[in-house]
Amino acid sequence: MTRNRLSIILAVVFLAASATSFACTNFLVGRKASTDGSTMISYSADSYWLYGALYFYPRANYKDGEKLKIYEWDTGEYRGEIDQVKHTYQVVGNMNEHQLSIGETTFTGRKELQNKEGIMDYGSLIYVTLQRAKTAREAIKVMTDLVERYGYGSTGESFSIADPSEVWIMEMIGKGSGKKGAVWVAVRIPDDCVSAHANQARITQIPFKDKNNCMYSKDVVSFARAQGYYNGKDEDFSFSDTYNPLDYEGLRFCEARVWSFFRMMNPEMNKYFSYINGETVQRMPLYIKPAKQVSVEDIKMCMRDHYEGTPIDMTVGAGSGPFGSPFRSSPLTYKVDGVEYFHERPIATQQTGFTFVAQMRSWLPDPIGGILWFGVDDASMGMYVPLYCGINAVPKCFDEKTGNMFNFSWSSAFWVNNWVASMVYNRYSELMPELKELQKKWDNFFTESVKRTDATAVDMYRKSSTAVTSILTDYSVSQSENVTESWRKMGERFMVKYLDGVVKGTDEKGNFLQNDKHIPQKVTRPGYPEWYNRKEFVQPDKDRFRIRSQEEMNRRK
């Protein structure tokens, strides 16, 4: 965490402390489940106080005895200091120079198990570990060693941990006030499977005998017995049910997102709708085999989901308004006449700070093989830009110093994307098709340009690692700025075309119809759809807005 980011977060500590925990979504893909042999994890960092920026930690060397100060990622609070290692690896966002990537979602769990005195919070665990580990297995050891030595200060957490060969999910929760360490379990996702987690612990029964594909703290069961949480057999022990008992919010806000990803991966998973709808108790598996191998583009699409085409589709029905918007005002729950109700919580949401799809490719040299497809704000409204893990500079549009939560900047991708999204939310069915068209254009462009950049970089890698760094950095930085500029231009076009609720006409090439005095030659006033007028204006009181006939006017007293 940089000092710049720390100063901003300190101003919103109270907000951070009081906000909901249903905040992030992760997808995980094994190498044989992907179309090209990549491993992948995705992440949306959803928060009302998080400025979307790309974190960058250059590799460095340190002297014996040096210390590292730890600041809590969520609040900026100083936690303490730990021993620094002699050498740290370079980190771009949530991927390091060895293609190791880590994401997370918070499940909170039993609140009495948080040890607020613990130095290592979940965010610090991620970014410190990325600087110290090369592989997923090594990352698990680094993370668990850190909390054992310095204490774990966060609530329950699920981590996605992946390298070019393996993908793991690790779940961890503290032991309570004044107690160092944590209880945890890590399970390797089979190579031909996909998995997901979304703020609800997902590991149930632990395969204790499968030492190659499962790791766990030695007291993961005995601690639960000592606390009175569990009194059954080891083989029947469920980490999730014990440390994060499922309630309706965990089911509908969290497990529903996992279900939506699973049903997009394999239609057979639609059968679990009754589970996320609160009708049945059979839980979803931790991982599934997709019906077909999945690509980076598929994962991007899933990250943009609002349950479209399902019984809980947010673009139709209550709250979607006249233009079918998936946007719902916060908070998730509200009361009417003393009864509590809720809004659906989709995968793509307006309060995202940053989002990524991490792609790790074992057949390429590390600087080229690792791509962090990075975006800011709502995943459905923005672009995933390819950032190679071998770059040595951050694009200005993603830099932490370009803006913050209190200072708007046209150079900031976060602010440009939020500006565009705010217009689209209000007239979703009219503006979203144009935004999707631009997304598709860029997605198609990146599919081809990444192939060309890979080839150029691989050829150069044999000659000069310095030249490769330059090639990858120039490409990643320039494309980030190009995408941000194209989003700004789209926003300007939206502002002009849809000003004041009317639509200025265009020709077949998209040019505005205007005369030499810049006066529009065609303006339409689409109004609201007839079904909406009927529902909102006619049915409640059919005469309230009805225009009276002349005959009625003549009968006035």
C-alpha positions in Angstrom: 0.0 0.0 0.0 1.4 3.4 -0.9 1.3 6.4 1.3 -0.9 8.1 -1.2 -3.5 5.4 -1.0 -3.1 5.3 2.8 -3.9 9.0 3.2 -7.1 8.6 1.2 -8.3 5.5 3.0 -7.7 7.1 6.4 -10.4 9.6 5.5 -13.0 6.9 5.1 -12.2 4.6 7.9 -15.6 4.9 9.5 -17.3 4.0 6.2 -15.1 1.0 5.8 -15.8 -0.2 9.2 -19.6 0.0 8.8 -20.0 -1.4 5.3 -21.4 -4.8 4.2 -19.0 -7.6 3.7 -20.7 -9.1 0.6 -18.1 -7.4 -1.5 -16.1 -9.5 -4.0 -16.3 -12.3 -6.5 -13.6 -14.8 -7.7 -13.6 -17.4 -10.4 -10.9 -20.1 -10.7 -10.0 -22.2 -13.8 -7.7 -25.2 -14.0 -5.3 -25.5 -17.0 -7.1 -28.4 -18.6 -10.4 -26.6 -18.3 -9.2 -23.7 -20.4 -9.1 -23.5 -24.2 -5.3 -22.9 -24.4 -3.9 -24.5 -21.2 -3.8 -21.3 -19.2 -4.7 -21.3 -15.5 -6.9 -18.4 -14.6 -8.4 -16.6 -11.6 -10.7 -13.5 -11.7 -11.4 -10.9 -9.0 -13.6 -7.9 -8.5 -12.6 -5.7 -5.6 -16.1 -4.3 -4.8 -16.1 -1.4 -2.3 -17.7 2.0 -1.9 -14.4 3.5 -0.6 -11.8 1.8 -2.9 -10.3 3.9 -5.7 -9.6 1.7 -8.7 -5.8 1.7 -9.4 -3.0 -0.7 -10.3 -0.6 -1.4 -7.5 3.0 -1.8 -8.5 5.9 -3.1 -6.3 9.3 -3.2 -8.0 11.7 -6.0 -7.1 14.1 -5.0 -4.4 17.0 -6.2 -2.2 17.1 -5.5 1.6 19.7 -5.8 4.3 19.6 -8.1 7.3 17.4 -6.8 10.1 15.3 -4.5 7.9 11.6 -4.3 8.8 8.4 -3.9 6.8 5.6 -1.7 8.1 2.1 -3.2 7.7 -0.9 -1.1 7.0 -4.4 -2.6 6.9 -5.6 -2.7 3.3 -9.2 -1.8 4.0 -8.7 1.1 6.4 -5.1 2.2 6.2 -4.6 1.6 9.9 -1.0 0.9 11.0 -0.9 -2.7 12.2 2.8 -3.2 13.1 6.0 -4.4 11.5 7.4 -7.7 10.3 10.9 -8.8 9.3 11.7 -8.0 5.7 13.2 -10.7 3.4 16.5 -10.2 1.5 14.9 -10.1 -1.9 11.4 -9.3 -3.1 9.8 -10.0 -6.5 8.1 -7.5 -8.7 4.3 -7.3 -8.5 1.9 -5.8 -11.1 -1.5 -5.6 -9.6 -2.2 -9.0 -8.1 0.3 -10.9 -10.2 4.1 -11.2 -9.7 7.0 -11.7 -12.0 6.7 -15.5 -11.7 3.0 -15.5 -12.8 1.8 -16.1 -9.3 -1.6 -14.5 -8.8 -3.8 -14.1 -5.7 -7.4 -12.9 -5.3 -9.8 -13.0 -2.4 -13.4 -12.6 -1.0 -14.3 -12.0 2.6 -16.7 -14.4 4.2 -16.4 -12.9 7.8 -17.6 -16.0 9.6 -17.8 -16.2 13.3 -17.1 -12.7 14.5 -15.7 -13.8 17.9 -12.8 -15.4 16.0 -11.3 -12.1 14.8 -8.1 -11.2 16.5 -7.9 -7.4 16.1 -4.4 -7.4 17.5 -3.1 -9.6 14.7 -0.6 -7.7 12.4 -1.4 -9.4 9.1 -4.7 -8.4 7.5 -5.9 -10.2 4.4 -4.8 -7.5 2.0 -1.3 -7.4 3.4 -1.1 -11.1 3.2 -1.8 -11.0 -0.5 0.7 -8.3 -1.5 3.5 -9.3 0.9 3.1 -12.9 -0.3 3.2 -11.9 -4.0 6.6 -10.3 -3.2 7.9 -13.4 -1.5 6.6 -16.6 -3.3 7.1 -18.1 -6.7 4.4 -20.8 -6.7 0.9 -21.4 -5.4 2.1 -24.0 -2.9 4.9 -21.7 -1.7 2.3 -18.9 -1.4 0.2 -21.0 0.9 3.2 -21.7 3.1 4.2 -18.0 3.2 0.7 -16.8 4.1 0.1 -19.4 6.8 3.6 -18.9 8.3 3.0 -15.1 8.4 -0.3 -15.4 10.4 1.3 -18.0 12.7 4.1 -15.7 13.5 2.5 -12.3 13.5 -1.2 -13.0 14.0 -4.1 -12.7 11.6 -6.1 -9.5 12.1 -9.0 -9.9 9.6 -12.2 -11.9 9.6 -12.8 -15.1 7.6 -11.3 -15.0 4.1 -11.3 -17.1 0.9 -8.2 -16.8 -1.3 -7.7 -17.8 -4.9 -4.1 -18.7 -5.4 -2.7 -19.7 -8.8 0.5 -20.2 -10.8 0.9 -21.4 -14.4 0.4 -25.1 -13.3 -1.9 -25.2 -10.3 -5.0 -23.4 -8.9 -5.9 -23.5 -5.2 -8.6 -22.1 -2.9 -7.6 -21.5 0.7 -10.0 -20.5 3.4 -8.8 -19.0 6.7 -10.3 -17.6 9.9 -8.6 -16.3 13.1 -8.8 -17.8 16.6 -10.1 -14.9 18.6 -8.8 -12.0 20.6 -5.1 -12.3 21.6 -4.6 -15.6 19.8 -2.0 -15.7 17.0 -2.4 -18.0 14.0 -5.5 -19.1 12.2 -7.4 -22.2 11.3 -7.3 -22.8 7.6 -7.7 -25.3 4.8 -6.5 -25.2 1.1 -7.8 -27.4 -1.7 -6.3 -27.7 -5.1 -8.8 -27.3 -7.9 -8.5 -30.3 -10.4 -6.9 -29.3 -13.7 -10.1 -30.0 -15.6 -12.4 -28.1 -13.3 -13.6 -24.6 -12.4 -14.5 -23.1 -9.1 -15.8 -19.9 -7.5 -16.3 -18.1 -4.2 -18.2 -15.0 -3.4 -18.1 -14.0 0.3 -19.3 -17.3 1.7 -16.9 -20.1 2.7 -17.2 -22.9 0.2 -14.9 -25.8 1.5 -17.1 -28.3 3.3 -15.7 -31.8 3.9 -11.8 -31.9 3.9 -10.0 -34.7 2.0 -7.5 -35.2 4.9 -5.8 -38.1 3.3 -5.1 -36.4 0.0 -1.9 -34.7 1.0 -0.9 -33.7 -2.5 -4.1 -31.8 -3.2 -5.1 -30.6 0.3 -3.3 -28.7 3.1 -4.7 -27.6 6.4 -3.8 -26.3 9.8 -3.2 -29.2 12.3 -6.0 -27.9 14.6 -8.6 -27.1 12.0 -11.0 -29.7 13.6 -9.7 -29.8 17.2 -10.0 -26.0 17.5 -13.7 -26.2 16.5 -14.2 -28.9 19.1 -12.6 -26.9 21.8 -14.8 -23.9 21.0 -17.9 -26.0 21.0 -18.6 -25.6 17.3 -18.3 -29.2 16.4 -18.5 -32.6 18.1 -18.6 -35.1 15.2 -16.1 -37.3 13.4 -13.1 -35.8 11.5 -14.3 -37.2 8.2 -17.7 -35.5 8.6 -16.2 -32.1 9.5 -17.2 -29.2 7.2 -15.1 -26.0 7.3 -17.8 -23.8 5.9 -20.6 -25.1 8.0 -18.5 -24.8 11.1 -16.7 -21.5 10.7 -19.2 -19.7 8.4 -22.7 -21.1 9.1 -25.0 -20.3 6.1 -27.8 -17.8 6.6 -30.2 -16.4 4.0 -28.0 -13.5 3.1 -25.0 -15.8 2.5 -27.2 -17.9 0.3 -28.8 -15.2 -1.8 -26.1 -12.6 -2.0 -23.1 -14.9 -2.1 -23.8 -18.5 -3.2 -26.1 -17.1 -5.9 -23.1 -15.5 -7.6 -21.3 -18.9 -7.5 -24.4 -20.6 -8.9 -24.6 -18.1 -11.8 -21.0 -18.7 -12.8 -21.5 -22.5 -12.5 -24.7 -22.5 -14.6 -22.8 -20.5 -17.3 -20.0 -23.1 -17.2 -22.4 -26.0 -17.3 -26.2 -25.9 -17.8 -26.6 -28.8 -15.5 -25.9 -26.5 -12.6 -29.2 -24.7 -13.2 -30.7 -27.4 -11.0 -29.2 -25.6 -7.9 -31.6 -22.6 -8.4 -33.8 -24.1 -5.8 -30.8 -24.1 -3.4 -30.0 -20.4 -3.9 -33.7 -19.6 -3.8 -33.9 -21.0 -0.2 -36.0 -24.0 -1.1 -33.5 -26.9 -0.8 -30.5 -27.7 1.4 -28.2 -29.6 -1.0 -25.1 -27.4 -1.4 -23.2 -26.9 -4.6 -19.9 -28.7 -5.1 -16.7 -26.9 -4.5 -15.7 -27.3 -8.2 -17.3 -28.6 -11.4 -16.3 -29.7 -14.9 -17.3 -27.1 -17.5 -19.4 -28.3 -20.4 -16.7 -27.1 -22.7 -13.2 -25.6 -22.2 -13.4 -21.9 -21.4 -11.4 -18.9 -22.7 -10.3 -15.6 -21.2 -13.2 -14.0 -23.1 -15.6 -16.4 -21.4 -14.4 -15.4 -18.0 -14.7 -11.7 -18.8 -18.3 -12.3 -19.9 -19.1 -14.1 -16.7 -17.6 -11.2 -14.7 -20.1 -8.9 -16.4 -23.2 -11.0 -15.3 -26.4 -9.7 -13.7 -28.2 -13.0 -13.8 -29.5 -12.3 -17.3 -31.8 -15.0 -18.6 -32.5 -16.5 -15.2 -35.5 -16.2 -12.9 -33.6 -13.5 -11.0 -32.6 -11.4 -14.0 -32.0 -7.9 -12.8 -32.7 -6.3 -16.1 -36.4 -7.1 -15.8 -39.0 -6.8 -13.1 -39.0 -4.8 -9.9 -36.3 -2.1 -9.7 -35.2 -2.3 -13.4 -37.2 0.7 -14.4 -38.3 1.8 -17.8 -34.9 1.0 -19.4 -34.2 -2.4 -17.9 -31.3 -1.3 -15.7 -29.5 -3.9 -13.4 -28.5 -1.0 -11.2 -30.0 -1.0 -7.7 -29.4 1.7 -5.0 -27.5 0.6 -1.9 -27.9 -0.9 0.6 -28.8 -4.4 -0.3 -31.5 -4.7 2.3 -34.3 -2.4 3.3 -37.5 -2.5 5.4 -41.1 -1.8 4.6 -43.6 -1.8 7.4 -41.0 -3.5 9.6 -40.4 -6.4 7.2 -36.9 -6.8 5.7 -36.5 -7.2 2.0 -33.5 -7.3 -0.4 -32.1 -6.4 -3.8 -30.3 -9.1 -5.7 -26.5 -9.0 -5.5 -25.0 -9.7 -9.0 -21.5 -10.5 -10.0 -21.0 -7.2 -11.8 -21.8 -4.2 -9.6 -21.5 -0.5 -9.6 -19.2 -0.2 -6.6 -16.2 -2.1 -8.0 -12.9 -0.5 -7.4 -10.9 -2.7 -9.8 -11.3 -6.0 -11.4 -9.1 -8.5 -13.2 -8.8 -11.8 -15.0 -5.3 -13.2 -14.3 -4.1 -15.5 -17.1 -1.0 -17.7 -16.5 0.6 -19.5 -19.4 3.2 -22.1 -18.6 4.6 -22.5 -22.1 5.9 -18.9 -22.3 8.7 -17.1 -20.4 7.3 -15.6 -17.2 7.5 -11.9 -18.3 5.4 -12.8 -21.4 3.3 -15.6 -20.0 1.5 -13.7 -17.3 -1.2 -11.3 -18.4 -3.3 -9.4 -15.9 -6.5 -8.4 -17.8 -7.2 -5.3 -15.7 -10.1 -3.0 -15.5 -11.6 -0.4 -13.1 -15.2 0.2 -11.9 -18.2 -2.0 -12.9 -16.9 -5.0 -15.0 -20.0 -4.8 -17.2 -19.3 -1.2 -18.0 -15.6 -1.2 -18.7 -12.8 -3.0 -20.5 -10.2 -5.6 -19.4 -6.9 -4.4 -20.7 -3.9 -6.8 -21.1 -1.1 -5.9 -18.7 1.9 -8.2 -19.0 3.5 -9.2 -15.7 6.9 -8.2 -17.2 6.2 -4.5 -17.5 8.2 -2.0 -15.4 5.8 1.0 -15.4 2.2 1.7 -14.6 -0.1 3.4 -17.1 -1.0 6.9 -16.0 -4.7 6.1 -16.3 -4.3 3.4 -13.7 -1.8 5.1 -11.5 -2.7 5.7 -7.8 -1.5 9.3 -8.1 -3.7 10.2 -11.0 -6.8 10.6 -8.9 -8.5 9.5 -5.7 -12.0 9.1 -4.3 -12.3 12.8 -3.7 -10.6 14.3 -6.8 -12.0 13.7 -10.2 -9.5 13.4 -13.1 -10.1 13.1 -16.8 -6.8 11.2 -16.9 -8.1 8.6 -14.5 -9.7 5.5 -16.0 -11.6 5.0 -12.8 -13.3 8.4 -13.0 -13.9 8.2 -16.8 -15.5 4.8 -16.5 -17.7 5.9 -13.6 -18.8 8.9 -15.5 -19.8 6.8 -18.5 -21.5 4.1 -16.3 -23.5 6.8 -14.5 -25.1 7.8 -17.8 -25.7 4.2 -18.9 -27.4 3.1 -15.7 -30.1 5.7 -16.2 -30.9 4.7 -19.8 -29.6 1.2 -19.9 -31.5 -0.3 -22.8 -30.7 2.6 -25.0 -27.0 3.2 -24.2 -25.8 -0.3 -23.2 -25.9 -1.8 -26.8 -23.5 0.9 -27.9 -21.2 0.3 -24.9 -21.2 -3.5 -25.6 -20.3 -2.8 -29.2 -17.2 -0.9 -28.1 -16.4 -3.6 -25.6 -16.6 -6.2 -28.4 -14.4 -4.1 -30.7 -11.7 -3.9 -28.1 -12.0 -7.6 -27.0 -11.6 -8.7 -30.7 -8.6 -6.3 -31.1 -6.9 -7.6 -28.0 -7.4 -11.2 -29.0 -5.3 -10.6 -32.1 -2.9 -7.9 -30.8 -1.8 -10.0 -27.8 -0.9 -12.9 -30.2 1.3 -10.5 -32.2 2.9 -9.0 -29.1 3.5 -12.5 -27.7 5.3 -13.5 -30.9 7.4 -10.3 -31.0 8.3 -10.6 -27.3 9.3 -14.3 -27.5 11.5 -13.6 -30.5 13.2 -10.7 -28.6 13.4 -12.7 -25.3 16.1 -14.9 -26.8 18.2 -11.7 -27.6 17.5 -9.2 -24.8 15.5 -9.3 -21.6 15.7 -5.5 -21.4 14.2 -5.1 -24.9 11.4 -7.5 -23.9 10.5 -5.3 -20.9 10.4 -2.3 -23.1 8.1 -4.0 -25.7 5.7 -5.3 -23.1 5.6 -2.0 -21.2 5.0 0.1 -24.3 2.2 -2.2 -25.4 0.5 -2.4 -22.0 0.8 1.3 -21.2 -0.3 2.5 -24.7 -3.3 0.2 -24.9 -4.4 1.2 -21.4 -4.4 4.9 -22.4 -6.0 4.1 -25.7 -8.9 2.3 -24.1 -9.4 5.1 -21.5 -9.5 7.7 -24.3 -12.0 5.6 -26.3 -14.2 5.5 -23.2 -14.0 9.2 -22.7 -15.0 9.8 -26.3 -17.9 7.4 -25.9 -19.0 9.3 -22.8 -18.8 12.6 -24.8 -20.9 11.0 -27.5 -23.5 9.8 -25.0 -23.7 13.2 -23.5 -24.4 14.8 -26.9 -26.6 12.1 -28.4 -28.9 11.6 -25.4 -28.9 15.1 -23.9 -32.1 16.0 -22.0 -33.7 12.6 -22.7 -34.0 13.0 -26.4 -32.0 11.2 -29.1 -30.2 13.1 -31.9 -30.4 11.2 -35.3 -27.4 9.7 -37.0 -26.7 8.4 -40.5 -25.7 4.8 -41.4 -22.1 5.6 -40.4 -23.1 7.0 -37.0 -22.5 10.6 -37.9 -24.9 13.1 -36.4 -27.5 14.6 -38.8 -26.9 18.3 -38.7 -26.8 21.4 -40.9 -23.9 23.8 -41.4 -25.1 25.7 -38.4 -24.8 22.6 -36.2 -28.5 22.4 -35.8 -29.8 18.8 -35.4 -31.8 17.7 -38.4 -33.5 14.8 -36.6 -34.4 14.6 -32.9 -36.7 11.9 -31.5 -38.3 11.8 -28.1 -38.6 8.1 -27.3 -40.3 8.6 -23.9 -41.0 5.6 -21.7 -42.1 2.2 -23.1 -45.9 1.7 -23.2 -45.8 -1.1 -20.6 -44.1 1.3 -18.2 -46.6 4.1 -18.8 -49.4 1.7 -18.2 -47.9 0.3 -15.0 -46.7 3.6 -13.5 -49.1 6.2 -14.7 -52.4 4.6 -15.8 -53.1 1.6 -13.6 -52.7 3.4 -10.2 -55.3 6.0 -11.2 -56.5 5.9 -14.8 -57.7 9.5 -14.8 -54.8 11.2 -13.0 -52.8 11.8 -16.2 -55.6 11.3 -18.8 -56.0 14.1 -21.3 -59.7 15.3 -21.2 -61.6 15.4 -24.4 -63.1 18.6 -25.7 -66.6 17.2 -24.9 -65.5 16.8 -21.2 -64.1 20.3 -21.3 -67.4 21.7 -22.4 -69.2 20.0 -19.5 -67.2 21.8 -16.9 -69.2 23.6 -14.2 
